Amino acid sequence: MQYKNPVLKGFYPDPSVCEANGKYYMVCSSFQYFPGVPLFESSDLVNWKQIGHVLTRRSQVELEKINSSGGVFAPTIRYNNGRFYMVTTNDTTHKNFYVYTDDIYGEWSEPVEVDRDGIDPSLMFDGGKAYFIGNGTDDYGESGVIQCEINIETGEKLSHAKCIWKGSGGRFLESPHMYKIGKYYYLMAAEGGTEYGHMITYARSESAWGKFENYPANPVLTNRNKAPFIIQGIGHGDLVQDKNGNWHIISLGFRQMHMWMAYHQLGREVFLTPVKFNEDGWFTAGNDGTTDECYELDGDFEQNEKKLYTFENTDWNTDWVFLRHPNEKQYNLSDGRAILHGTDITLDEVDSPTFIGIRQRDFRFELVTNISVSGENGEGGVTVYMCENEHYDISVCKNGDDYQAVLKLNIGGIKHKQATAPLTEGNAKLIIKAQNTFYDFYVSCSGGGEIHLGGGNAKYLSSEVSGGFTGTVIGLYAVGKVTADYTDFMIKYTDE
Ligand code: 6LW
């Protein structure tokens, strides 16, 4: 059967995957969003169903007022002796820690800290030992891929932290993972940085401590010279074997908004690329060392893609996220309805405004929602949000008895009120129509037609402009002394 990349669309960066009891489990980074580390399950590596989050309690991760694109960086998920482990870094507090669970559908433990620097930690279990692998500097001042043995019960280091590989020479050596396959230990990592120069490289050794011999044709996988091609930034991968014995790399990548426009607003998404081990024990990836849009995959499966998102067919605890730690009193979320109570925190702040969002999953969509704004002075609406300095907001503003529909664009911190339209009441229908390169905003009130308020170019919300690691999130929000009551919400995605 054929599948099409990305296998998981939208802002789900830094994927890591493991196999357990005939299923695959995947985690992604989540930065300033809470709950943190979205957790997915699949039976074919192509269709991924989110089953929850790993970091669901404030005691597991501190995100109070942390910088956008700070917080939870790349995670790794591994399964050993009936227990799942997720290890990651809070890049704002510079803490490396892991949590564990014996029930993948339940809660995860309190964090176990590991006294190591760097980011992109990984775990390997081999010969009854647990190895903590990441990047950073070792106990002797060497930088590169750093390994130490740990007591998995306590996180205590049981050996010196030692640099075991310095990569193939690319900048930003990150995302190391080690695998024991046959007689070799394979050490795979990302180099080049998570933009257009991203690549996956690897080396092998007959010892977990090296000396590691570089694959002679590194990088084994990259799209850095694949042009013109929409899929770019391939890197940060994890190796996984499927039930038919075939190997794959699941990695991050991104889709440019247009063949000739090197901007991406959706964030880094998840791609699946086939891998082949050769007689000589080296492996290759893709047809030519690059990630294509479509591949054949053994197995009897259909690739399903959800195109319609509503309050009724999404789960507030799984599909929706808050900015940092929410004040739960500000939200009343139920089947088919969301009631948000504003505070004085705005979307332009590095804080936790009244905001609940769902990742933008593809370029072209139409969003419609009813909204009713009541209270004293303030606004309630929908935002296409990259971070506090890049977001487009359509809202119903209430100032005493005066109501207005307002379109605001925040581009690089330049706050521009693009259009207003008078309303006779606080009830309205807000509409967003998105193309690959542009967002258009409309309002309609009882019985009236759609008023086009204006729009904004998608590239000003892109990672290239905003500079972060996240992707656009479509958020419901309220600011000020108002309550915003949303019903009949839907986002419908359409193909090119
Ligand atoms: C991730 C690291 C990286 O931890 O960006 O650029 C970090 N590379 O691999 C956040 O995605």
Residues whose N, C-alpha, C, O or C-beta is under 5 A from the ligand:
A	BS01	6LW	P13 D14 F73 A74 I119 D120 E174 S175 G193 T194 F469
